[in-house]
Amino acid sequence: MLNVNKELCTGCGNCEESCPFAAIEIEDGCAVIGESCTLCGACVESCEFEALSLEIEKIVKTDIDAWSGVLVYCEYREGELAPVSTELLGIGRALADQRGVQLSAVLIGHETGDSAEKLVGYGADIVYRVDHEALEVFTDENYCVVLTALIKEHQPEIVLAGATAIGRSFIPGVATTLNAGLTADCTQLEIREEDGALLQTRPAFGGNIMATIVCESSRPQMSTVRPKVMKALDFDMARKGEIVDISPDPESFGNRVKVLETVIGAAAEVNIQEADILVSGGRGLESAKGFELIKKLADTVAAKVSASRAVVDAGWIPYPHQVGQTGKTVAPKLYIACGISGAIQHVAGMQTTETIVAINRDKNATIFDIADYGIVGDLFEVIPKLISKIEERR
Ligand SMILES: Cc1cc2nc3c(=O)[nH]c(=O)nc-3n(C[C@H](O)[C@H](O)[C@H](O)COP(=O)(O)OP(=O)(O)OC[C@H]3O[C@@H](n4cnc5c(N)ncnc54)[C@H](O)[C@@H]3O)c2cc1C
C-alpha cells in the first residue's frame, strides 16, 4: 500500500511527474493515489519531503530447502502430447542435472496411451499420470485442482509449463493458489551458481530489453515457455523412469464449467509453429495481393505462409500467421523472409531458425544481420526467378 502523509506533502507535483503509470494527481495541494498505482515506488524516491511511503506486506519466507526437483506439466491434447512438452523436458533435464535433482513430468488426461513412456524417453525420471474421464476435456478448474495438489504434495523447486492456450489459461491459477510468482514467456532458463536460484529471462518493455527475474524467497519458482523456444532431447527408448498412476478424487472437481463442444479455430488450422519451412511476407509486399506470390513460393517448396505484424495489422493476412513477440515463436528448418525489415520484435519470434534466407531491396536492412543467405533485390523480381529455378532443378 502507498501512503501519503498529508502533513508532510506540499503538493509540489514531483511525484505526479515521476509516476510512470499516471496514477497520482495533486488535489487541493496534496497527492492523491489512483487505482492504476502498481506500487513501483518511483514516487517515493522522487519525494524530497518524505511524504510518501510504501507499506509492503511482510514476505513470508518459504522454507526453501523443503522444495526440491524440477516438475514439468506435459500437455496432452487431441490424443497426443503437445510438442512443447518434450521441449520443456529438454530444458528441465538440464536444470535438474545442474541442481542434482529429479525431473518429474505431470500428464493429465484420459486414456493417454503410451505418452507416459514417451515422456521417460524424452528425459523424465518420474511421470505422474493422472487419468480420469472428467479430465479428457481440458477445463481450468479441474486441471488447476490436479496440478496444484501434485505440486503441494511433491514440493518441486521449479515448475515449468508451456505458454500455450491451455498453459496460459490455467497455470496462473495454479501459481495464485500456491501463492507463487509466475514468469510468463521465458526465452532462457538458467541456474544461478551461487544459490541454485532459477534465472528466468524474458523480453520486457516491448521487447527492447531482456529482463532476468529471480524468485528468491519463495517456492516453487514457476515459468512458462512458448513452443519452439527450447529444444527437446533426442528420444531414447532405452531410458528408464518410473510411472506413477494417480487416481484423482472426483469430489475435488469443480462444476462451474461444462464443455459443450470443441471447435478447431483458424489459428489451430494454420499452425505455423509445426512447419519445417516458412515463407514469410512483410510490408515489402505492398498489398494483400503480394501474398499470392508468397503463396506460390510456399507451394513450390512445400512451406506454410507466415508474416510480420505490419501486414497482419494492415489486414493483408490473418493474425494466426504472425511471427514475433506478439505473434508465434517459430523454429523451422528454413525461414524465407520476403520484404521484412528485421525489427527486434519480429526477430524475437524466429531467430532460432536453422537457416534464414532474406530477400530485401535495402542492403542495410537489419534482417541481413541474422540471415544465413541474403538476396538484395526487388522481391517481385527475385521470387519469380527463385520459383522457376527451383522448378527447373526438379
Ligand atoms: C510491442 C510491440 C510488439 C511487436 N510485435 C511484433 C511481432 O510479433 N511481429 C512483428 O513482425 N512485428 C512486431 N512488432 C512490429 C515491429 O516493430 C515492426 O514494425 C514490424 O515487424 C515491421 O514489419 P515489416 O518488416 O513487414 O515492415 P517494415 O519494417 O516496413 O519493412 C519492410 C521491408 O520491406 C523492404 N521492401 C520494401 N519493398 C520491397 C521490395 N519490393 N522488395 C524487397 N524488399 C522490399 C524494405 O526495405 C523494408 O526493409 C511489434 C512492435 C511492438 C512495439
Ligand as a Chemical Component Dictionary entry (heavy atoms), coordinates in Angstrom:
data_LIG
# 
_chem_comp.id                   LIG 
_chem_comp.type                 NON-POLYMER 
_chem_comp.pdbx_formal_charge   0 
_chem_comp.three_letter_code    LIG 
# 
loop_
_chem_comp_atom.comp_id 
_chem_comp_atom.atom_id 
_chem_comp_atom.alt_atom_id 
_chem_comp_atom.type_symbol 
_chem_comp_atom.charge 
_chem_comp_atom.model_Cartn_x 
_chem_comp_atom.model_Cartn_y 
_chem_comp_atom.model_Cartn_z 
_chem_comp_atom.pdbx_ordinal 
LIG C1  C1  C 0 5.215  -4.149  -28.525 1  
LIG C2  C2  C 0 5.461  -4.488  -29.958 2  
LIG C3  C3  C 0 5.277  -5.792  -30.369 3  
LIG C4  C4  C 0 5.510  -6.141  -31.706 4  
LIG N1  N1  N 0 5.352  -7.445  -32.098 5  
LIG C5  C5  C 0 5.666  -7.788  -33.354 6  
LIG C6  C6  C 0 5.579  -9.146  -33.770 7  
LIG O1  O1  O 0 5.154  -10.040 -33.040 8  
LIG N2  N2  N 0 5.940  -9.427  -35.043 9  
LIG C7  C7  C 0 6.389  -8.480  -35.925 10 
LIG O2  O2  O 0 6.695  -8.820  -37.077 11 
LIG N3  N3  N 0 6.459  -7.191  -35.565 12 
LIG C8  C8  C 0 6.093  -6.830  -34.297 13 
LIG N4  N4  N 0 6.139  -5.521  -33.960 14 
LIG C9  C9  C 0 6.340  -4.515  -35.026 15 
LIG C10 C10 C 0 7.774  -4.337  -35.438 16 
LIG O3  O3  O 0 8.391  -3.384  -34.611 17 
LIG C11 C11 C 0 7.866  -3.858  -36.893 18 
LIG O4  O4  O 0 7.116  -2.681  -37.050 19 
LIG C12 C12 C 0 7.370  -4.871  -37.918 20 
LIG O5  O5  O 0 7.973  -6.119  -37.702 21 
LIG C13 C13 C 0 7.716  -4.370  -39.315 22 
LIG O6  O6  O 0 7.190  -5.234  -40.271 23 
LIG P1  P1  P 0 7.867  -5.352  -41.705 24 
LIG O7  O7  O 0 9.271  -5.797  -41.566 25 
LIG O8  O8  O 0 6.949  -6.182  -42.533 26 
LIG O9  O9  O 0 7.744  -3.857  -42.257 27 
LIG P2  P2  P 0 8.846  -2.743  -42.455 28 
LIG O10 O10 O 0 9.626  -2.516  -41.241 29 
LIG O11 O11 O 0 8.141  -1.589  -43.062 30 
LIG O12 O12 O 0 9.838  -3.374  -43.528 31 
LIG C14 C14 C 0 9.514  -3.594  -44.848 32 
LIG C15 C15 C 0 10.793 -4.056  -45.550 33 
LIG O13 O13 O 0 10.490 -4.402  -46.879 34 
LIG C16 C16 C 0 11.545 -3.957  -47.698 35 
LIG N5  N5  N 0 10.961 -3.785  -49.047 36 
LIG C17 C17 C 0 10.068 -2.866  -49.462 37 
LIG N6  N6  N 0 9.718  -3.090  -50.734 38 
LIG C18 C18 C 0 10.441 -4.156  -51.153 39 
LIG C19 C19 C 0 10.531 -4.869  -52.371 40 
LIG N7  N7  N 0 9.777  -4.542  -53.446 41 
LIG N8  N8  N 0 11.380 -5.919  -52.446 42 
LIG C20 C20 C 0 12.156 -6.276  -51.390 43 
LIG N9  N9  N 0 12.103 -5.629  -50.205 44 
LIG C21 C21 C 0 11.234 -4.605  -50.074 45 
LIG C22 C22 C 0 12.011 -2.662  -47.077 46 
LIG O14 O14 O 0 13.364 -2.379  -47.454 47 
LIG C23 C23 C 0 11.866 -2.960  -45.599 48 
LIG O15 O15 O 0 13.081 -3.466  -45.059 49 
LIG C24 C24 C 0 5.909  -5.152  -32.638 50 
LIG C25 C25 C 0 6.088  -3.847  -32.202 51 
LIG C26 C26 C 0 5.883  -3.518  -30.892 52 
LIG C27 C27 C 0 6.100  -2.112  -30.458 53 
# 
loop_
_chem_comp_bond.comp_id 
_chem_comp_bond.atom_id_1 
_chem_comp_bond.atom_id_2 
_chem_comp_bond.value_order 
_chem_comp_bond.pdbx_ordinal 
LIG C1  C2  SING 1  
LIG C2  C3  SING 2  
LIG C2  C26 DOUB 3  
LIG C3  C4  DOUB 4  
LIG C4  N1  SING 5  
LIG C4  C24 SING 6  
LIG N1  C5  DOUB 7  
LIG C5  C6  SING 8  
LIG C5  C8  SING 9  
LIG C6  O1  DOUB 10 
LIG C6  N2  SING 11 
LIG N2  C7  SING 12 
LIG C7  O2  DOUB 13 
LIG C7  N3  SING 14 
LIG N3  C8  DOUB 15 
LIG C8  N4  SING 16 
LIG N4  C9  SING 17 
LIG N4  C24 SING 18 
LIG C9  C10 SING 19 
LIG C10 O3  SING 20 
LIG C10 C11 SING 21 
LIG C11 O4  SING 22 
LIG C11 C12 SING 23 
LIG C12 O5  SING 24 
LIG C12 C13 SING 25 
LIG C13 O6  SING 26 
LIG O6  P1  SING 27 
LIG P1  O7  DOUB 28 
LIG P1  O8  SING 29 
LIG P1  O9  SING 30 
LIG O9  P2  SING 31 
LIG P2  O10 DOUB 32 
LIG P2  O11 SING 33 
LIG P2  O12 SING 34 
LIG O12 C14 SING 35 
LIG C14 C15 SING 36 
LIG C15 O13 SING 37 
LIG C15 C23 SING 38 
LIG O13 C16 SING 39 
LIG C16 N5  SING 40 
LIG C16 C22 SING 41 
LIG N5  C17 SING 42 
LIG N5  C21 SING 43 
LIG C17 N6  DOUB 44 
LIG N6  C18 SING 45 
LIG C18 C19 SING 46 
LIG C18 C21 DOUB 47 
LIG C19 N7  SING 48 
LIG C19 N8  DOUB 49 
LIG N8  C20 SING 50 
LIG C20 N9  DOUB 51 
LIG N9  C21 SING 52 
LIG C22 O14 SING 53 
LIG C22 C23 SING 54 
LIG C23 O15 SING 55 
LIG C24 C25 DOUB 56 
LIG C25 C26 SING 57 
LIG C26 C27 SING 58 
# 
